[in-house]
Amino acid sequence: MTKVDVGGMISSPDRRRLRVSPALAWFAVAPFVLWTAGRLTGVDRRPLIVELMTVTPYVAAASLGAVLIALASRSRAAIAVSAATSTLLATMVLPRAFATAPTATGATLKILTTNMYFGGADARTIVDLVRRLKPDILSTQELTPAAVEALDAAGLEESLPYSHNQAAFGAYGSGLWSRYPLTPVRDFALPESRNMPRARVAVPGAPPVEIVDVHTVSPVNGDVYEWLADMESLPAPSSDVIRILAGDFNASLDHSPLRAVIAGGYADAGDATGTGLNTTWPADWRIPPVITIDHVLYDERASAVAADVHTVPGTDHRALFAELRLPKEIGRLS
């Protein structure tokens, strides 16, 4: 048999790489550039923009898609801008997922805060959380007279015998319960706003402590300017007390008014403990909550040790629990 030598080369078909036009790349990148600019410049003091800004963590994740589209376009300018934008968004959001080491070494103070949704939250669940988590302070919003009765009937005062309540109908009531004696402090809430009681707490072995029950107006349906006024009315840290703000701020860490409050000398418990991306609202949908508007802010001379969220039937908010460490001495404000 004769062998036949067949000449030539075997070649595979060319693989076409995905490539998009530079115009399409810029179309994908531009919204993220605008969003980042808005987040940096604090334009979230206008109707609708306030609501949109709460989804910044999701926008940060989606910005990676714009980077991929820019890479596919091979436009150096689009790639550079998209990468810079995505990096900026990441620096705004990712720190909330990483804990910082606590520095205060004094007494521990545990706080549980929950919005009761027009008084409809399940009182037994709240009292069960109090018994299990053993908070020293319970801060409630949308506390109605009927809700006070339900909490009392469930045995709340057995764990937290001291209270300073300003219950009211609808969304206007709020109230504090404490393991330690409370001394009410002069109201600061604006006349047309919701009740936001505050009180001094006699924590054993600790400097003077003040707890503020926060519930600002919701910035929807034209109430943005009332919300701004509420945020600006929140008391700043004080040199003679360790002040803590706990409740429903109707604001996320992506809102410039809340960041302005924090910049005055507070820290956010979720942000400090790496749980700042735990969502709290709305908790009554079939899907998990999507945004974080409940917070425990504490004087930066203290420290946060832990923070977590808990589901309570009958309300559209998750309850937020935070464990703080107080300073041994009051020290100076930085």
C-alpha positions as YAML, in Angstrom:
chain: A
units: angstrom
residues:
- id: 1
  name: MET
  ca: [0.00, 0.00, 0.00]
- id: 2
  name: THR
  ca: [1.38, 3.44, -0.95]
- id: 3
  name: LYS
  ca: [1.20, 6.30, 1.58]
- id: 4
  name: VAL
  ca: [-0.05, 9.56, 0.25]
- id: 5
  name: ASP
  ca: [1.39, 12.76, 1.78]
- id: 6
  name: VAL
  ca: [-1.33, 15.39, 2.09]
- id: 7
  name: GLY
  ca: [0.07, 18.91, 2.33]
- id: 8
  name: GLY
  ca: [-1.42, 22.03, 3.85]
- id: 9
  name: MET
  ca: [-2.30, 23.30, 7.36]
- id: 10
  name: ILE
  ca: [-5.36, 22.77, 9.51]
- id: 11
  name: SER
  ca: [-6.72, 26.07, 10.81]
- id: 12
  name: SER
  ca: [-9.57, 26.84, 13.18]
- id: 13
  name: PRO
  ca: [-12.11, 29.55, 12.40]
- id: 14
  name: ASP
  ca: [-11.42, 33.00, 13.88]
- id: 15
  name: ARG
  ca: [-13.09, 33.66, 17.22]
- id: 16
  name: ARG
  ca: [-14.82, 36.97, 17.22]
- id: 17
  name: ARG
  ca: [-14.44, 38.83, 20.46]
- id: 18
  name: LEU
  ca: [-17.44, 40.69, 21.77]
- id: 19
  name: ARG
  ca: [-17.01, 44.33, 21.00]
- id: 20
  name: VAL
  ca: [-19.41, 47.19, 21.54]
- id: 21
  name: SER
  ca: [-19.27, 50.67, 20.15]
- id: 22
  name: PRO
  ca: [-17.75, 53.46, 22.25]
- id: 23
  name: ALA
  ca: [-21.09, 55.28, 22.05]
- id: 24
  name: LEU
  ca: [-22.86, 52.35, 23.73]
- id: 25
  name: ALA
  ca: [-20.14, 52.17, 26.37]
- id: 26
  name: TRP
  ca: [-20.58, 55.84, 27.27]
- id: 27
  name: PHE
  ca: [-24.35, 55.32, 27.34]
- id: 28
  name: ALA
  ca: [-23.80, 52.59, 29.96]
- id: 29
  name: VAL
  ca: [-21.21, 54.50, 31.98]
- id: 30
  name: ALA
  ca: [-22.88, 57.93, 32.11]
- id: 31
  name: PRO
  ca: [-25.68, 57.09, 34.62]
- id: 32
  name: PHE
  ca: [-23.13, 55.84, 37.13]
- id: 33
  name: VAL
  ca: [-21.01, 58.94, 36.68]
- id: 34
  name: LEU
  ca: [-24.05, 61.13, 37.35]
- id: 35
  name: TRP
  ca: [-25.06, 59.03, 40.37]
- id: 36
  name: THR
  ca: [-21.57, 59.23, 41.85]
- id: 37
  name: ALA
  ca: [-21.44, 62.98, 41.32]
- id: 38
  name: GLY
  ca: [-24.82, 63.35, 43.00]
- id: 39
  name: ARG
  ca: [-23.75, 61.21, 45.96]
- id: 40
  name: LEU
  ca: [-20.54, 63.21, 46.39]
- id: 41
  name: THR
  ca: [-22.13, 66.64, 46.06]
- id: 42
  name: GLY
  ca: [-25.17, 66.02, 48.30]
- id: 43
  name: VAL
  ca: [-27.97, 66.79, 45.84]
- id: 44
  name: ASP
  ca: [-30.20, 64.40, 47.78]
- id: 45
  name: ARG
  ca: [-32.12, 67.25, 49.37]
- id: 46
  name: ARG
  ca: [-34.78, 67.26, 46.71]
- id: 47
  name: PRO
  ca: [-37.94, 65.17, 46.31]
- id: 48
  name: LEU
  ca: [-37.46, 61.82, 44.55]
- id: 49
  name: ILE
  ca: [-33.65, 62.09, 44.68]
- id: 50
  name: VAL
  ca: [-33.85, 61.43, 48.43]
- id: 51
  name: GLU
  ca: [-35.68, 58.17, 47.84]
- id: 52
  name: LEU
  ca: [-33.44, 57.08, 44.99]
- id: 53
  name: MET
  ca: [-30.24, 57.63, 46.96]
- id: 54
  name: THR
  ca: [-31.10, 54.79, 49.36]
- id: 55
  name: VAL
  ca: [-30.28, 52.21, 46.65]
- id: 56
  name: THR
  ca: [-26.67, 53.36, 46.24]
- id: 57
  name: PRO
  ca: [-25.28, 49.97, 47.40]
- id: 58
  name: TYR
  ca: [-27.10, 48.29, 44.51]
- id: 59
  name: VAL
  ca: [-25.89, 50.96, 42.09]
- id: 60
  name: ALA
  ca: [-22.33, 50.32, 43.27]
- id: 61
  name: ALA
  ca: [-22.70, 46.62, 42.44]
- id: 62
  name: ALA
  ca: [-24.30, 47.36, 39.07]
- id: 63
  name: SER
  ca: [-21.44, 49.71, 38.14]
- id: 64
  name: LEU
  ca: [-19.26, 46.65, 37.56]
- id: 65
  name: GLY
  ca: [-21.44, 45.88, 34.57]
- id: 66
  name: ALA
  ca: [-20.60, 49.27, 33.09]
- id: 67
  name: VAL
  ca: [-16.91, 48.48, 33.54]
- id: 68
  name: LEU
  ca: [-17.33, 45.25, 31.55]
- id: 69
  name: ILE
  ca: [-19.15, 47.08, 28.76]
- id: 70
  name: ALA
  ca: [-16.39, 49.70, 28.66]
- id: 71
  name: LEU
  ca: [-13.76, 46.98, 28.43]
- id: 72
  name: ALA
  ca: [-15.64, 45.41, 25.53]
- id: 73
  name: SER
  ca: [-15.63, 48.76, 23.71]
- id: 74
  name: ARG
  ca: [-11.82, 49.05, 24.03]
- id: 75
  name: SER
  ca: [-12.29, 52.77, 24.59]
- id: 76
  name: ARG
  ca: [-9.54, 53.80, 26.95]
- id: 77
  name: ALA
  ca: [-11.45, 56.85, 28.11]
- id: 78
  name: ALA
  ca: [-14.62, 54.87, 28.85]
- id: 79
  name: ILE
  ca: [-12.61, 52.20, 30.66]
- id: 80
  name: ALA
  ca: [-10.81, 54.77, 32.80]
- id: 81
  name: VAL
  ca: [-13.98, 56.67, 33.72]
- id: 82
  name: SER
  ca: [-16.01, 53.53, 34.46]
- id: 83
  name: ALA
  ca: [-13.22, 52.07, 36.62]
- id: 84
  name: ALA
  ca: [-12.84, 55.32, 38.55]
- id: 85
  name: THR
  ca: [-16.59, 55.59, 39.07]
- id: 86
  name: SER
  ca: [-16.93, 52.00, 40.25]
- id: 87
  name: THR
  ca: [-13.99, 52.47, 42.61]
- id: 88
  name: LEU
  ca: [-15.49, 55.63, 44.11]
- id: 89
  name: LEU
  ca: [-18.83, 53.89, 44.68]
- id: 90
  name: ALA
  ca: [-17.03, 50.97, 46.30]
- id: 91
  name: THR
  ca: [-15.22, 53.30, 48.71]
- id: 92
  name: MET
  ca: [-18.61, 54.74, 49.71]
- id: 93
  name: VAL
  ca: [-20.29, 51.39, 50.35]
- id: 94
  name: LEU
  ca: [-17.79, 48.62, 51.14]
- id: 95
  name: PRO
  ca: [-16.47, 50.03, 54.45]
- id: 96
  name: ARG
  ca: [-19.89, 49.21, 55.95]
- id: 97
  name: ALA
  ca: [-19.05, 45.53, 55.57]
- id: 98
  name: PHE
  ca: [-15.79, 45.71, 57.56]
- id: 99
  name: ALA
  ca: [-15.59, 46.14, 61.32]
- id: 100
  name: THR
  ca: [-13.32, 48.59, 63.11]
- id: 101
  name: ALA
  ca: [-11.65, 47.65, 66.39]
- id: 102
  name: PRO
  ca: [-13.42, 49.08, 69.47]
- id: 103
  name: THR
  ca: [-11.33, 51.41, 71.62]
- id: 104
  name: ALA
  ca: [-13.56, 52.21, 74.61]
- id: 105
  name: THR
  ca: [-13.04, 49.96, 77.62]
- id: 106
  name: GLY
  ca: [-15.80, 50.99, 80.01]
- id: 107
  name: ALA
  ca: [-19.25, 49.65, 80.82]
- id: 108
  name: THR
  ca: [-21.38, 47.86, 78.23]
- id: 109
  name: LEU
  ca: [-24.68, 49.33, 77.06]
- id: 110
  name: LYS
  ca: [-27.05, 47.29, 74.89]
- id: 111
  name: ILE
  ca: [-29.78, 48.97, 72.84]
- id: 112
  name: LEU
  ca: [-32.75, 47.56, 70.94]
- id: 113
  name: THR
  ca: [-34.76, 49.86, 68.67]
- id: 114
  name: THR
  ca: [-37.92, 49.03, 66.75]
- id: 115
  name: ASN
  ca: [-40.55, 50.88, 64.75]
- id: 116
  name: MET
  ca: [-43.93, 49.45, 65.78]
- id: 117
  name: TYR
  ca: [-45.81, 50.41, 62.57]
- id: 118
  name: PHE
  ca: [-48.75, 52.37, 64.00]
- id: 119
  name: GLY
  ca: [-48.58, 50.21, 67.11]
- id: 120
  name: GLY
  ca: [-49.18, 46.98, 65.20]
- id: 121
  name: ALA
  ca: [-45.88, 45.22, 65.95]
- id: 122
  name: ASP
  ca: [-46.22, 41.98, 67.87]
- id: 123
  name: ALA
  ca: [-45.60, 42.89, 71.51]
- id: 124
  name: ARG
  ca: [-44.78, 39.32, 72.57]
- id: 125
  name: THR
  ca: [-42.02, 39.08, 69.97]
- id: 126
  name: ILE
  ca: [-40.51, 42.36, 71.16]
- id: 127
  name: VAL
  ca: [-40.58, 41.23, 74.79]
- id: 128
  name: ASP
  ca: [-39.10, 37.87, 73.79]
- id: 129
  name: LEU
  ca: [-36.25, 39.75, 72.06]
- id: 130
  name: VAL
  ca: [-35.73, 41.80, 75.22]
- id: 131
  name: ARG
  ca: [-35.52, 38.63, 77.32]
- id: 132
  name: ARG
  ca: [-33.15, 36.94, 74.89]
- id: 133
  name: LEU
  ca: [-30.87, 39.85, 73.92]
- id: 134
  name: LYS
  ca: [-31.03, 41.54, 77.34]
- id: 135
  name: PRO
  ca: [-30.85, 45.16, 76.10]
- id: 136
  name: ASP
  ca: [-30.46, 47.90, 78.67]
- id: 137
  name: ILE
  ca: [-32.54, 50.28, 76.55]
- id: 138
  name: LEU
  ca: [-35.56, 49.72, 74.31]
- id: 139
  name: SER
  ca: [-36.32, 52.55, 71.90]
- id: 140
  name: THR
  ca: [-39.69, 52.38, 70.12]
- id: 141
  name: GLN
  ca: [-41.24, 54.47, 67.36]
- id: 142
  name: GLU
  ca: [-44.87, 54.69, 66.19]
- id: 143
  name: LEU
  ca: [-45.82, 53.78, 69.74]
- id: 144
  name: THR
  ca: [-49.57, 54.03, 70.33]
- id: 145
  name: PRO
  ca: [-51.40, 53.88, 73.70]
- id: 146
  name: ALA
  ca: [-52.66, 50.41, 72.76]
- id: 147
  name: ALA
  ca: [-49.10, 49.30, 72.01]
- id: 148
  name: VAL
  ca: [-48.00, 50.45, 75.47]
- id: 149
  name: GLU
  ca: [-50.73, 48.30, 77.00]
- id: 150
  name: ALA
  ca: [-49.72, 45.32, 74.86]
- id: 151
  name: LEU
  ca: [-46.06, 45.63, 75.86]
- id: 152
  name: ASP
  ca: [-47.01, 45.92, 79.53]
- id: 153
  name: ALA
  ca: [-49.28, 42.87, 79.24]
- id: 154
  name: ALA
  ca: [-46.44, 40.88, 77.64]
- id: 155
  name: GLY
  ca: [-44.25, 41.61, 80.65]
- id: 156
  name: LEU
  ca: [-41.84, 44.26, 79.34]
- id: 157
  name: GLU
  ca: [-41.52, 46.03, 82.70]
- id: 158
  name: GLU
  ca: [-40.19, 42.86, 84.30]
- id: 159
  name: SER
  ca: [-36.98, 43.34, 82.30]
- id: 160
  name: LEU
  ca: [-37.03, 47.10, 81.74]
- id: 161
  name: PRO
  ca: [-38.82, 48.71, 84.68]
- id: 162
  name: TYR
  ca: [-38.11, 52.37, 83.88]
- id: 163
  name: SER
  ca: [-39.78, 54.24, 81.04]
- id: 164
  name: HIS
  ca: [-40.18, 57.63, 79.42]
- id: 165
  name: ASN
  ca: [-42.99, 57.40, 76.88]
- id: 166
  name: GLN
  ca: [-44.69, 59.86, 74.60]
- id: 167
  name: ALA
  ca: [-47.26, 57.52, 73.08]
- id: 168
  name: ALA
  ca: [-49.63, 58.96, 70.48]
- id: 169
  name: PHE
  ca: [-51.95, 57.78, 67.75]
- id: 170
  name: GLY
  ca: [-50.68, 57.09, 64.24]
- id: 171
  name: ALA
  ca: [-46.98, 57.50, 63.60]
- id: 172
  name: TYR
  ca: [-46.39, 60.28, 66.14]
- id: 173
  name: GLY
  ca: [-45.71, 58.33, 69.35]
- id: 174
  name: SER
  ca: [-42.35, 57.10, 70.65]
- id: 175
  name: GLY
  ca: [-41.13, 55.65, 73.92]
- id: 176
  name: LEU
  ca: [-38.11, 54.51, 75.91]
- id: 177
  name: TRP
  ca: [-37.80, 51.65, 78.39]
- id: 178
  name: SER
  ca: [-34.67, 51.10, 80.46]
- id: 179
  name: ARG
  ca: [-33.01, 48.68, 82.86]
- id: 180
  name: TYR
  ca: [-31.58, 51.68, 84.68]
- id: 181
  name: PRO
  ca: [-33.28, 54.81, 86.07]
- id: 182
  name: LEU
  ca: [-34.24, 57.43, 83.49]
- id: 183
  name: THR
  ca: [-34.38, 61.20, 83.89]
- id: 184
  name: PRO
  ca: [-36.36, 62.92, 81.09]
- id: 185
  name: VAL
  ca: [-34.55, 65.72, 79.26]
- id: 186
  name: ARG
  ca: [-36.17, 68.73, 77.60]
- id: 187
  name: ASP
  ca: [-37.77, 67.95, 74.22]
- id: 188
  name: PHE
  ca: [-36.06, 69.08, 71.05]
- id: 189
  name: ALA
  ca: [-38.52, 67.80, 68.42]
- id: 190
  name: LEU
  ca: [-40.08, 70.44, 66.18]
- id: 191
  name: PRO
  ca: [-43.76, 71.29, 66.80]
- id: 192
  name: GLU
  ca: [-45.06, 69.59, 63.64]
- id: 193
  name: SER
  ca: [-42.77, 66.59, 63.89]
- id: 194
  name: ARG
  ca: [-43.10, 63.24, 65.65]
- id: 195
  name: ASN
  ca: [-42.39, 62.73, 69.33]
- id: 196
  name: MET
  ca: [-38.71, 62.06, 69.98]
- id: 197
  name: PRO
  ca: [-38.25, 61.64, 73.74]
- id: 198
  name: ARG
  ca: [-34.80, 61.72, 75.30]
- id: 199
  name: ALA
  ca: [-33.55, 60.94, 78.76]
- id: 200
  name: ARG
  ca: [-30.44, 60.60, 80.90]
- id: 201
  name: VAL
  ca: [-29.63, 56.99, 81.81]
- id: 202
  name: ALA
  ca: [-27.94, 56.15, 85.11]
- id: 203
  name: VAL
  ca: [-25.58, 53.43, 83.85]
- id: 204
  name: PRO
  ca: [-23.57, 51.99, 86.77]
- id: 205
  name: GLY
  ca: [-19.86, 52.73, 86.57]
- id: 206
  name: ALA
  ca: [-20.19, 54.94, 83.49]
- id: 207
  name: PRO
  ca: [-20.08, 58.65, 82.67]
- id: 208
  name: PRO
  ca: [-23.43, 60.42, 82.13]
- id: 209
  name: VAL
  ca: [-25.34, 58.83, 79.24]
- id: 210
  name: GLU
  ca: [-28.24, 60.27, 77.25]
- id: 211
  name: ILE
  ca: [-30.50, 58.28, 74.94]
- id: 212
  name: VAL
  ca: [-32.53, 59.95, 72.18]
- id: 213
  name: ASP
  ca: [-35.46, 58.13, 70.54]
- id: 214
  name: VAL
  ca: [-35.29, 59.24, 66.89]
- id: 215
  name: HIS
  ca: [-38.15, 59.19, 64.41]
- id: 216
  name: THR
  ca: [-37.87, 61.75, 61.64]
- id: 217
  name: VAL
  ca: [-40.59, 62.53, 59.12]
- id: 218
  name: SER
  ca: [-40.46, 60.29, 56.06]
- id: 219
  name: PRO
  ca: [-39.06, 62.24, 53.06]
- id: 220
  name: VAL
  ca: [-41.84, 61.30, 50.63]
- id: 221
  name: ASN
  ca: [-44.91, 63.01, 49.21]
- id: 222
  name: GLY
  ca: [-43.41, 66.47, 49.48]
- id: 223
  name: ASP
  ca: [-42.21, 66.12, 53.08]
- id: 224
  name: VAL
  ca: [-38.52, 66.33, 52.18]
- id: 225
  name: TYR
  ca: [-38.06, 69.75, 53.74]
- id: 226
  name: GLU
  ca: [-39.73, 68.69, 56.98]
- id: 227
  name: TRP
  ca: [-37.39, 65.69, 57.01]
- id: 228
  name: LEU
  ca: [-34.40, 67.97, 56.53]
- id: 229
  name: ALA
  ca: [-35.57, 70.13, 59.42]
- id: 230
  name: ASP
  ca: [-35.91, 67.03, 61.61]
- id: 231
  name: MET
  ca: [-32.42, 65.87, 60.73]
- id: 232
  name: GLU
  ca: [-30.96, 69.29, 61.49]
- id: 233
  name: SER
  ca: [-32.78, 69.37, 64.84]
- id: 234
  name: LEU
  ca: [-31.12, 66.20, 66.16]
- id: 235
  name: PRO
  ca: [-28.89, 67.08, 69.12]
- id: 236
  name: ALA
  ca: [-25.16, 67.05, 68.48]
- id: 237
  name: PRO
  ca: [-22.66, 65.31, 70.74]
- id: 238
  name: SER
  ca: [-22.01, 67.14, 74.00]
- id: 239
  name: SER
  ca: [-18.88, 67.49, 76.09]
- id: 240
  name: ASP
  ca: [-20.70, 66.61, 79.32]
- id: 241
  name: VAL
  ca: [-22.60, 63.47, 78.27]
- id: 242
  name: ILE
  ca: [-22.25, 60.38, 76.08]
- id: 243
  name: ARG
  ca: [-25.21, 60.87, 73.74]
- id: 244
  name: ILE
  ca: [-26.79, 58.06, 71.72]
- id: 245
  name: LEU
  ca: [-29.38, 58.46, 68.95]
- id: 246
  name: ALA
  ca: [-31.42, 55.32, 68.26]
- id: 247
  name: GLY
  ca: [-34.40, 54.79, 66.02]
- id: 248
  name: ASP
  ca: [-35.92, 55.26, 62.59]
- id: 249
  name: PHE
  ca: [-34.05, 58.05, 60.83]
- id: 250
  name: ASN
  ca: [-35.82, 57.49, 57.50]
- id: 251
  name: ALA
  ca: [-32.33, 57.96, 56.09]
- id: 252
  name: SER
  ca: [-29.50, 55.73, 54.93]
- id: 253
  name: LEU
  ca: [-25.77, 56.33, 55.14]
- id: 254
  name: ASP
  ca: [-25.98, 57.50, 51.53]
- id: 255
  name: HIS
  ca: [-28.02, 60.55, 52.54]
- id: 256
  name: SER
  ca: [-25.95, 63.67, 53.08]
- id: 257
  name: PRO
  ca: [-28.12, 64.97, 55.99]
- id: 258
  name: LEU
  ca: [-27.44, 61.79, 57.99]
- id: 259
  name: ARG
  ca: [-23.75, 61.93, 57.11]
- id: 260
  name: ALA
  ca: [-23.74, 65.53, 58.36]
- id: 261
  name: VAL
  ca: [-25.20, 64.39, 61.70]
- id: 262
  name: ILE
  ca: [-22.53, 61.69, 61.98]
- id: 263
  name: ALA
  ca: [-19.77, 64.11, 61.02]
- id: 264
  name: GLY
  ca: [-20.63, 66.17, 64.10]
- id: 265
  name: GLY
  ca: [-19.03, 63.51, 66.30]
- id: 266
  name: TYR
  ca: [-21.10, 60.33, 66.04]
- id: 267
  name: ALA
  ca: [-20.45, 56.86, 64.65]
- id: 268
  name: ASP
  ca: [-22.94, 54.37, 63.23]
- id: 269
  name: ALA
  ca: [-23.08, 51.01, 65.06]
- id: 270
  name: GLY
  ca: [-23.78, 49.01, 61.91]
- id: 271
  name: ASP
  ca: [-21.01, 50.71, 59.97]
- id: 272
  name: ALA
  ca: [-18.51, 50.25, 62.82]
- id: 273
  name: THR
  ca: [-19.26, 46.53, 63.29]
- id: 274
  name: GLY
  ca: [-19.27, 45.53, 59.62]
- id: 275
  name: THR
  ca: [-23.06, 45.05, 59.53]
- id: 276
  name: GLY
  ca: [-23.89, 48.36, 57.91]
- id: 277
  name: LEU
  ca: [-25.36, 46.65, 54.83]
- id: 278
  name: ASN
  ca: [-27.95, 44.75, 56.91]
- id: 279
  name: THR
  ca: [-31.26, 46.04, 55.59]
- id: 280
  name: THR
  ca: [-34.16, 47.09, 57.82]
- id: 281
  name: TRP
  ca: [-37.03, 48.29, 55.58]
- id: 282
  name: PRO
  ca: [-39.56, 47.30, 54.26]
- id: 283
  name: ALA
  ca: [-39.81, 44.12, 56.32]
- id: 284
  name: ASP
  ca: [-43.41, 43.23, 55.47]
- id: 285
  name: TRP
  ca: [-42.91, 42.28, 51.81]
- id: 286
  name: ARG
  ca: [-42.45, 38.79, 50.44]
- id: 287
  name: ILE
  ca: [-38.88, 39.71, 49.56]
- id: 288
  name: PRO
  ca: [-36.26, 40.70, 52.19]
- id: 289
  name: PRO
  ca: [-35.91, 44.37, 53.16]
- id: 290
  name: VAL
  ca: [-33.95, 46.40, 50.62]
- id: 291
  name: ILE
  ca: [-32.68, 49.53, 52.42]
- id: 292
  name: THR
  ca: [-31.21, 50.50, 55.80]
- id: 293
  name: ILE
  ca: [-32.93, 53.41, 57.54]
- id: 294
  name: ASP
  ca: [-32.82, 52.33, 61.21]
- id: 295
  name: HIS
  ca: [-29.65, 53.24, 63.08]
- id: 296
  name: VAL
  ca: [-27.91, 53.48, 66.41]
- id: 297
  name: LEU
  ca: [-25.58, 56.47, 66.38]
- id: 298
  name: TYR
  ca: [-23.26, 56.87, 69.34]
- id: 299
  name: ASP
  ca: [-20.79, 59.45, 70.60]
- id: 300
  name: GLU
  ca: [-17.47, 58.59, 68.94]
- id: 301
  name: ARG
  ca: [-15.81, 58.45, 72.37]
- id: 302
  name: ALA
  ca: [-17.72, 55.17, 72.83]
- id: 303
  name: SER
  ca: [-17.35, 52.04, 70.67]
- id: 304
  name: ALA
  ca: [-19.66, 49.53, 69.01]
- id: 305
  name: VAL
  ca: [-19.02, 45.86, 69.76]
- id: 306
  name: ALA
  ca: [-21.87, 44.20, 67.84]
- id: 307
  name: ALA
  ca: [-24.99, 45.00, 65.83]
- id: 308
  name: ASP
  ca: [-27.68, 42.84, 64.26]
- id: 309
  name: VAL
  ca: [-31.24, 42.98, 62.92]
- id: 310
  name: HIS
  ca: [-34.27, 40.90, 63.96]
- id: 311
  name: THR
  ca: [-37.67, 40.30, 62.38]
- id: 312
  name: VAL
  ca: [-40.77, 41.38, 64.31]
- id: 313
  name: PRO
  ca: [-44.20, 40.35, 62.94]
- id: 314
  name: GLY
  ca: [-46.71, 43.14, 62.41]
- id: 315
  name: THR
  ca: [-44.26, 45.89, 61.47]
- id: 316
  name: ASP
  ca: [-42.55, 47.03, 58.28]
- id: 317
  name: HIS
  ca: [-39.19, 47.50, 60.05]
- id: 318
  name: ARG
  ca: [-36.68, 45.03, 61.36]
- id: 319
  name: ALA
  ca: [-35.62, 45.65, 64.93]
- id: 320
  name: LEU
  ca: [-32.00, 46.76, 65.33]
- id: 321
  name: PHE
  ca: [-29.85, 45.61, 68.25]
- id: 322
  name: ALA
  ca: [-26.51, 47.19, 69.11]
- id: 323
  name: GLU
  ca: [-24.02, 46.52, 71.87]
- id: 324
  name: LEU
  ca: [-21.88, 49.51, 72.80]
- id: 325
  name: ARG
  ca: [-18.85, 49.94, 75.03]
- id: 326
  name: LEU
  ca: [-18.76, 53.23, 76.91]
- id: 327
  name: PRO
  ca: [-15.62, 55.14, 77.80]
- id: 328
  name: LYS
  ca: [-14.43, 54.91, 81.40]
- id: 329
  name: GLU
  ca: [-14.12, 58.69, 81.53]
- id: 330
  name: ILE
  ca: [-15.99, 61.26, 79.55]
- id: 331
  name: GLY
  ca: [-12.85, 62.82, 78.04]
- id: 332
  name: ARG
  ca: [-12.91, 65.55, 75.42]
- id: 333
  name: LEU
  ca: [-14.73, 65.70, 72.13]
- id: 334
  name: SER
  ca: [-12.35, 65.34, 69.21]
...
